[in-house]
Amino acid sequence: MTGPSNWTPDSLSIQVKGEITGGFTEDYIKGLLLFTYPGSNQQISSTSLEYSPSDEEIVNWIDHNTPFILRLKGGSEGHAITACGYVFETGVSAVYAQDSASGKREILHKDDEGRFGYTFCDNETYFYWERTIVLTGWQKPGNGDKWVYFDRHGNYATGWFGFEDETYYFSESGEMQTGWVKINGLWFYFSISGKMQTGWVSVDGYWYYLDDSGRLLHSQWLSYKGDYYYLDSSGKMRTGWLVYNGTYYYLGSDGVMRTGWVKDGGNWYYMNSDGSIRVGWLVKDGSYYYLDSNGRMITGWYRISGDWYFFNSDGTMATGWLERGGSWYYLSSSGIMQTGWLNSSGHTFYLNQDGSMRTGWLYYGGNNYYLRYDNNRPVSGGPTGSMIYSRKARIGGVTYEFNARGEAYKALPGNIVPKAYKPIVEAA
C-alpha cells in the first residue's frame, strides 16, 4: 500500500562531511560520535557505523509526528566512509536513511545554514527544503501491523478518509481500522485492506448487510433482488423459524423468506404469499388440506369442530369410501366421516358410531336387518355391507324374508310371514 515515491527507512548511518580523499580503514574513526534521537541520546562507536532504531522508538516517532532524522552532537576528529567511496573530514553532520529490503539509500543532510535536504548517493547535487524530510502516503511504521496514511505535509489521517474511490477510517492515533468499527453509534465493517464494505459480508460464519453508506442494517426486513431477508438485532441474517410481531415465518438456509410448502423436521408447513404461516383449512390446486394450530400439515384421522376427517399421506382430504385397518368408512364430499344409515350408489349401508361399516345382523329401531359381508360370501346380490331388502335370503341355514325396508322375518312353513315378529337377534 505504498505510493510510487514513498518508502520507510529501517536503519540509519552516521558520516562526516569533508573533502574527497582516497582509501579507507577503520583506524580513520577516532573516539565516539554522539547523536540524538527523539527523546534520547545514543552513542556510536568506532566499530559500529550503523544504528537501527528500536520498535519502541519508531512508535514514539509516529505518535509524536517527529521528523525521522538524526543529528550529530558536538563531533570529533575522524573520518567515515560513504557507500559511494567518498571520505569526508569531520564537520557538518550527514545521515544516511536506508531500506535493507529494497536497497534504497538516501542522505539526510544539514547544511551550514541549518536547512535539511536529501540527495541520492550517486548524485553530487544537494536539494534543500526548509522543513525536515517526512514520510508520506501509506506507511507501516517500524514493525507495526497497522497502516497509517500521511499527507504531503507529514500529517497522518484520522477519521473518515477517501483514497482512490475507496473509503477508509482511521483512529485518533492515525491507525487504519479493519473489521467491525462503531462510529457515532453506528456499526461499519472494513476489510483487512481497510476498505469500507457495503452489501452482503460474511464474518465468522454469519452474513450481514451494509447499506450504500456502509451502515449495518439490523432488526428489520431487507428486500434484496426480489427476495426478503430478516436481519436480527445484531445484524445477523436469520435462517429457520422466525417469530415477528407474533407471527411465524420461515427463512431458508440461504436466508430467503419462504412461501408455499416448506418441510422442516419431518413436518410440512404452508407459508402464505406474505411469508406468514398458514393454519386451518387450505385449498390448493383443487384439494383440501388442514394445518393445525402450529401450522403442521395433518395426515390420518383428525377431529375438527367435533367432526372426524381423514387426510391422506400427502395431506389431501379424503372423500367417499375409505378402507383403514380392515374396516370401511365413508366420508362425505366435505370430508366428514359418516355414521348411521347411508345410501350410496343405490345401496343402503349402516356405519357404526366409530364410522366403521357394519356387516352381518343389525338390530335397529325394534327391527332386524342384515348387511352383506364377504366372509365366505354367505349372501350374494350386492356389495359387502349393503342391506338386503325385498327378497328372501338363506343365512346360517335359515331362510328369512326381508321386506322393502330391509326388515327381516323368519319364514314359516308355507312361507307365511307373520305380521307380529319377535327380534331375531339382539342389538349389537
PLY file of the C-alpha trace (Angstrom):
ply
format ascii 1.0
element vertex 428
property float x
property float y
property float z
element edge 427
property int vertex1
property int vertex2
end_header
0.00 0.00 0.00
2.93 2.37 -0.51
2.82 5.07 -3.15
5.30 5.19 -6.04
7.64 7.66 -4.24
7.10 6.59 -0.62
9.34 4.30 1.39
10.20 3.60 5.02
13.90 3.50 6.12
14.68 0.69 8.54
18.21 1.80 9.55
20.41 4.89 9.75
24.15 5.50 9.47
26.33 8.44 10.53
29.08 10.14 8.48
31.06 13.36 8.45
31.17 15.80 5.51
34.53 16.99 4.06
36.92 16.86 1.11
37.26 13.83 -1.14
40.20 11.56 -0.40
41.02 8.00 -1.27
41.15 4.75 0.65
39.55 3.79 3.91
40.37 1.87 7.08
38.57 1.58 10.38
41.50 3.36 12.00
40.27 6.62 10.50
37.41 6.57 13.03
38.53 8.17 16.28
36.62 8.39 19.55
32.85 8.35 19.94
30.30 10.23 17.84
27.17 11.19 19.80
23.83 11.77 18.06
20.28 12.41 19.22
17.07 10.52 18.54
13.61 11.73 19.69
13.60 11.61 23.45
17.09 10.15 23.99
20.84 10.33 23.23
22.60 7.40 21.59
26.28 6.60 21.03
28.01 5.14 18.02
31.46 3.56 18.39
34.43 3.13 16.11
33.40 -0.43 15.39
29.74 0.31 14.53
28.83 2.66 11.71
25.11 1.87 11.67
22.28 2.21 14.17
18.79 0.73 13.74
16.01 2.36 15.80
14.06 0.00 18.03
10.36 -0.72 17.54
9.56 1.35 20.62
11.41 4.36 19.22
9.68 4.05 15.87
6.29 4.03 17.61
7.34 7.03 19.67
8.23 8.90 16.50
4.90 8.11 14.90
2.90 9.06 17.98
4.53 12.49 18.14
4.85 13.07 14.38
8.58 13.71 14.93
10.84 14.09 11.84
12.85 10.96 11.06
16.35 12.49 11.35
19.49 12.10 13.42
21.92 14.94 14.24
25.50 14.71 15.42
26.09 16.39 18.74
29.49 18.07 19.10
31.53 15.93 16.74
35.14 14.80 16.83
38.11 14.43 14.54
37.92 11.40 12.35
36.56 10.08 9.10
33.74 7.86 7.91
33.11 6.35 4.50
30.02 6.68 2.31
28.53 3.97 0.13
29.95 5.78 -2.91
33.53 5.57 -1.73
33.85 9.24 -0.74
35.58 10.10 2.52
34.71 13.38 4.26
36.64 15.12 7.01
34.76 15.98 10.20
32.44 18.93 10.10
28.71 19.28 9.39
26.73 16.10 10.12
25.23 13.88 7.45
22.94 10.90 7.97
22.01 8.05 5.66
18.48 6.61 5.68
18.29 3.17 4.11
15.84 0.33 3.45
17.53 -3.09 3.59
14.72 -4.85 1.72
14.71 -2.65 -1.39
18.29 -1.43 -1.15
17.12 2.17 -1.37
19.51 4.64 0.35
19.27 8.40 0.75
21.28 11.07 2.56
19.57 13.26 5.10
21.83 16.35 5.29
22.05 19.56 7.27
23.92 22.38 5.54
25.72 25.34 7.09
22.52 27.40 7.04
20.62 24.84 9.10
18.36 23.66 6.30
17.52 19.99 5.78
17.54 18.25 2.44
18.45 14.99 0.71
20.19 13.54 -2.31
20.76 10.09 -3.73
24.15 8.57 -3.02
25.31 8.61 -6.63
24.31 12.25 -7.15
26.60 15.07 -6.02
23.83 17.66 -6.26
22.05 18.50 -2.98
18.42 19.62 -2.82
17.34 21.54 0.26
13.95 22.16 1.82
13.21 24.46 4.69
11.40 21.68 6.54
12.59 18.31 7.68
12.07 15.31 5.41
9.00 13.32 6.50
7.22 10.17 5.33
4.15 10.48 3.09
1.45 8.13 1.76
0.76 4.66 3.14
3.23 3.54 5.80
3.60 0.77 8.37
5.90 2.44 10.91
8.59 0.18 12.35
7.40 -3.39 12.74
3.83 -2.32 13.40
0.85 -4.17 11.97
-1.32 -1.10 11.43
-1.31 1.10 8.34
-1.02 4.88 8.64
-1.59 7.42 5.89
0.48 10.63 5.79
-0.34 13.61 3.61
2.38 15.55 1.79
2.99 17.60 4.92
3.57 14.51 7.04
0.26 14.75 8.89
-1.44 11.40 9.44
-5.10 10.85 8.52
-7.78 10.43 11.19
-11.49 9.69 10.91
-13.08 9.14 7.51
-10.67 9.17 4.56
-11.22 8.69 0.82
-8.49 7.21 -1.37
-8.77 6.01 -4.99
-12.59 5.67 -4.86
-12.45 3.67 -1.62
-13.41 4.78 1.89
-11.25 4.16 4.96
-11.46 5.04 8.63
-8.54 5.94 10.91
-8.40 6.12 14.70
-7.43 9.30 16.54
-3.85 7.99 16.65
-3.90 7.50 12.87
-4.22 3.71 12.68
-6.25 2.37 9.75
-9.23 0.40 11.07
-10.28 -3.09 9.99
-13.18 -5.35 10.98
-16.17 -4.03 12.93
-15.96 -0.37 13.97
-18.64 1.60 15.84
-18.79 5.23 14.72
-21.28 7.69 16.21
-23.45 4.82 17.42
-23.50 3.04 14.04
-21.61 -0.09 13.02
-19.44 -0.32 9.92
-17.24 -3.11 8.56
-13.82 -2.64 6.99
-11.95 -5.35 5.08
-8.45 -6.48 6.00
-7.19 -3.90 3.50
-9.19 -1.20 5.32
-11.84 -0.64 2.66
-15.33 0.12 3.94
-17.72 -2.64 2.89
-21.25 -2.39 1.51
-23.81 -5.05 0.64
-23.50 -8.62 1.93
-20.47 -9.55 4.04
-19.67 -12.85 5.77
-17.96 -12.57 9.16
-17.18 -15.56 11.40
-19.75 -17.72 9.60
-22.59 -15.17 9.74
-23.97 -12.94 7.00
-24.59 -9.23 7.48
-25.86 -6.48 5.19
-24.43 -2.96 4.99
-26.27 -0.24 3.09
-24.72 2.01 0.44
-23.28 4.27 3.14
-21.71 1.27 4.90
-24.11 1.24 7.87
-25.03 -2.14 9.34
-28.75 -2.89 9.00
-30.40 -4.69 11.90
-33.81 -5.53 13.42
-35.59 -5.26 10.08
-36.73 -6.94 6.90
-34.49 -6.49 3.86
-35.78 -6.61 0.28
-32.92 -7.68 -1.99
-33.25 -8.63 -5.66
-36.88 -9.67 -5.23
-36.35 -11.77 -2.10
-36.92 -10.96 1.56
-34.43 -11.48 4.38
-34.54 -10.70 8.08
-31.63 -9.16 9.99
-31.76 -9.59 13.77
-30.79 -7.09 16.48
-27.09 -7.82 15.95
-27.45 -7.57 12.17
-27.07 -11.30 11.54
-29.09 -12.76 8.68
-31.66 -15.14 10.18
-32.38 -18.66 8.95
-35.03 -21.16 10.02
-38.10 -20.17 12.02
-38.65 -16.53 12.91
-41.36 -15.05 15.15
-42.08 -11.49 14.05
-44.94 -9.50 15.61
-46.39 -12.76 16.93
-46.41 -14.47 13.51
-44.19 -17.32 12.33
-42.08 -17.05 9.18
-39.61 -19.49 7.67
-36.25 -18.46 6.23
-34.22 -20.97 4.23
-30.55 -21.78 4.78
-29.83 -19.02 2.25
-31.85 -16.57 4.38
-34.62 -16.14 1.80
-38.14 -15.93 3.25
-40.11 -18.95 2.00
-43.64 -19.06 0.63
-45.70 -22.13 -0.28
-44.88 -25.60 1.05
-41.96 -25.95 3.46
-40.68 -29.16 5.06
-38.92 -28.91 8.41
-38.18 -31.60 10.98
-40.24 -34.20 9.09
-43.36 -31.98 9.02
-44.88 -29.97 6.20
-45.99 -26.35 6.59
-47.59 -23.88 4.26
-46.42 -20.28 4.14
-48.75 -17.62 2.73
-47.69 -15.25 -0.04
-46.56 -12.73 2.60
-44.45 -15.43 4.27
-46.69 -15.86 7.33
-47.51 -19.40 8.42
-50.90 -20.84 7.43
-53.19 -22.51 9.99
-56.61 -24.11 9.47
-58.07 -25.05 6.10
-56.12 -24.64 2.87
-57.45 -25.16 -0.66
-54.56 -25.76 -3.04
-54.82 -26.97 -6.64
-58.37 -28.23 -6.05
-57.51 -30.25 -2.93
-58.24 -29.55 0.72
-55.58 -29.59 3.43
-55.66 -28.84 7.12
-52.87 -27.18 9.13
-53.04 -27.42 12.92
-52.52 -24.51 15.34
-48.74 -24.92 14.91
-49.08 -24.88 11.14
-48.25 -28.58 10.69
-49.99 -30.32 7.80
-52.32 -33.04 9.14
-52.31 -36.63 7.92
-54.52 -39.52 9.09
-57.60 -39.12 11.28
-58.19 -35.64 12.72
-61.14 -34.11 14.55
-62.20 -30.59 13.58
-65.11 -28.80 15.28
-66.50 -32.12 16.54
-66.35 -33.92 13.16
-63.82 -36.52 12.04
-61.85 -36.20 8.82
-59.19 -38.31 7.19
-56.19 -36.82 5.40
-54.07 -38.91 3.07
-50.28 -39.23 3.41
-49.85 -36.27 1.04
-52.16 -34.20 3.25
-55.13 -34.16 0.87
-58.55 -34.60 2.48
-60.21 -37.96 1.70
-63.81 -38.29 0.48
-66.02 -41.29 -0.33
-65.21 -44.84 0.75
-62.04 -45.32 2.78
-60.52 -48.62 3.92
-58.37 -48.43 7.05
-57.20 -51.31 9.23
-59.58 -53.81 7.67
-62.66 -51.59 8.15
-64.54 -49.39 5.72
-65.55 -45.79 6.36
-67.45 -43.26 4.36
-66.53 -39.58 4.15
-68.92 -37.06 2.63
-67.96 -34.70 -0.19
-66.99 -32.20 2.52
-64.76 -34.85 4.13
-66.86 -35.51 7.25
-66.91 -39.12 8.46
-70.48 -40.51 8.32
-72.33 -42.61 10.92
-75.74 -44.33 10.90
-77.67 -45.21 7.73
-76.05 -44.31 4.42
-77.38 -44.50 0.86
-74.62 -44.81 -1.70
-74.78 -45.83 -5.35
-78.29 -47.30 -4.94
-77.42 -49.35 -1.88
-78.05 -48.89 1.85
-75.31 -49.28 4.46
-75.03 -48.83 8.15
-71.99 -47.11 9.75
-71.25 -47.62 13.44
-70.63 -44.73 15.83
-66.88 -45.01 15.15
-67.66 -44.71 11.44
-66.82 -48.31 10.55
-69.21 -50.06 8.17
-71.49 -52.65 9.81
-71.79 -56.18 8.42
-74.00 -59.09 9.44
-77.08 -58.77 11.65
-78.14 -55.38 12.93
-80.90 -54.74 15.44
-82.07 -51.16 15.00
-85.31 -49.42 15.99
-87.00 -52.66 17.02
-86.26 -54.42 13.72
-83.61 -56.78 12.39
-81.57 -56.05 9.29
-78.87 -57.97 7.55
-75.86 -56.27 5.97
-73.90 -58.34 3.50
-70.33 -59.28 4.30
-67.59 -61.15 2.47
-66.74 -63.87 4.98
-67.29 -67.00 2.85
-69.85 -64.90 0.94
-72.98 -66.35 2.66
-75.19 -63.79 0.93
-74.90 -62.52 -2.63
-76.65 -59.91 -4.73
-74.95 -56.71 -3.54
-71.72 -55.15 -2.26
-70.30 -56.01 1.14
-72.19 -54.23 3.88
-75.22 -53.39 1.78
-78.60 -54.07 3.33
-80.75 -56.93 1.99
-84.32 -55.92 1.17
-87.40 -57.09 -0.82
-86.23 -60.68 -1.07
-85.64 -63.97 0.71
-82.20 -64.92 1.86
-80.85 -68.05 3.49
-78.46 -67.17 6.31
-76.90 -69.73 8.64
-79.13 -72.49 7.28
-82.30 -70.48 7.94
-84.42 -68.72 5.34
-85.51 -65.17 6.08
-87.85 -62.81 4.35
-86.85 -59.14 4.00
-89.44 -56.50 3.18
-88.86 -53.35 1.13
-87.49 -51.59 4.21
-84.98 -54.42 4.84
-86.80 -55.66 7.95
-86.23 -59.42 8.41
-88.78 -62.13 9.31
-88.13 -65.81 9.77
-90.02 -67.73 7.08
-92.58 -70.28 8.45
-93.65 -73.48 6.71
-95.52 -72.50 3.59
-93.51 -69.24 3.51
-96.08 -67.43 5.63
-94.57 -64.24 7.10
-96.24 -63.35 10.43
-97.39 -59.80 10.99
-96.09 -59.78 14.53
-92.41 -60.64 14.84
-90.05 -61.06 17.74
-86.46 -59.84 17.16
-84.21 -62.48 15.66
-81.06 -61.14 17.28
-80.49 -58.59 19.96
-78.95 -55.27 19.06
-75.20 -55.42 18.98
0 1
1 2
2 3
3 4
4 5
5 6
6 7
7 8
8 9
9 10
10 11
11 12
12 13
13 14
14 15
15 16
16 17
17 18
18 19
19 20
20 21
21 22
22 23
23 24
24 25
25 26
26 27
27 28
28 29
29 30
30 31
31 32
32 33
33 34
34 35
35 36
36 37
37 38
38 39
39 40
40 41
41 42
42 43
43 44
44 45
45 46
46 47
47 48
48 49
49 50
50 51
51 52
52 53
53 54
54 55
55 56
56 57
57 58
58 59
59 60
60 61
61 62
62 63
63 64
64 65
65 66
66 67
67 68
68 69
69 70
70 71
71 72
72 73
73 74
74 75
75 76
76 77
77 78
78 79
79 80
80 81
81 82
82 83
83 84
84 85
85 86
86 87
87 88
88 89
89 90
90 91
91 92
92 93
93 94
94 95
95 96
96 97
97 98
98 99
99 100
100 101
101 102
102 103
103 104
104 105
105 106
106 107
107 108
108 109
109 110
110 111
111 112
112 113
113 114
114 115
115 116
116 117
117 118
118 119
119 120
120 121
121 122
122 123
123 124
124 125
125 126
126 127
127 128
128 129
129 130
130 131
131 132
132 133
133 134
134 135
135 136
136 137
137 138
138 139
139 140
140 141
141 142
142 143
143 144
144 145
145 146
146 147
147 148
148 149
149 150
150 151
151 152
152 153
153 154
154 155
155 156
156 157
157 158
158 159
159 160
160 161
161 162
162 163
163 164
164 165
165 166
166 167
167 168
168 169
169 170
170 171
171 172
172 173
173 174
174 175
175 176
176 177
177 178
178 179
179 180
180 181
181 182
182 183
183 184
184 185
185 186
186 187
187 188
188 189
189 190
190 191
191 192
192 193
193 194
194 195
195 196
196 197
197 198
198 199
199 200
200 201
201 202
202 203
203 204
204 205
205 206
206 207
207 208
208 209
209 210
210 211
211 212
212 213
213 214
214 215
215 216
216 217
217 218
218 219
219 220
220 221
221 222
222 223
223 224
224 225
225 226
226 227
227 228
228 229
229 230
230 231
231 232
232 233
233 234
234 235
235 236
236 237
237 238
238 239
239 240
240 241
241 242
242 243
243 244
244 245
245 246
246 247
247 248
248 249
249 250
250 251
251 252
252 253
253 254
254 255
255 256
256 257
257 258
258 259
259 260
260 261
261 262
262 263
263 264
264 265
265 266
266 267
267 268
268 269
269 270
270 271
271 272
272 273
273 274
274 275
275 276
276 277
277 278
278 279
279 280
280 281
281 282
282 283
283 284
284 285
285 286
286 287
287 288
288 289
289 290
290 291
291 292
292 293
293 294
294 295
295 296
296 297
297 298
298 299
299 300
300 301
301 302
302 303
303 304
304 305
305 306
306 307
307 308
308 309
309 310
310 311
311 312
312 313
313 314
314 315
315 316
316 317
317 318
318 319
319 320
320 321
321 322
322 323
323 324
324 325
325 326
326 327
327 328
328 329
329 330
330 331
331 332
332 333
333 334
334 335
335 336
336 337
337 338
338 339
339 340
340 341
341 342
342 343
343 344
344 345
345 346
346 347
347 348
348 349
349 350
350 351
351 352
352 353
353 354
354 355
355 356
356 357
357 358
358 359
359 360
360 361
361 362
362 363
363 364
364 365
365 366
366 367
367 368
368 369
369 370
370 371
371 372
372 373
373 374
374 375
375 376
376 377
377 378
378 379
379 380
380 381
381 382
382 383
383 384
384 385
385 386
386 387
387 388
388 389
389 390
390 391
391 392
392 393
393 394
394 395
395 396
396 397
397 398
398 399
399 400
400 401
401 402
402 403
403 404
404 405
405 406
406 407
407 408
408 409
409 410
410 411
411 412
412 413
413 414
414 415
415 416
416 417
417 418
418 419
419 420
420 421
421 422
422 423
423 424
424 425
425 426
426 427
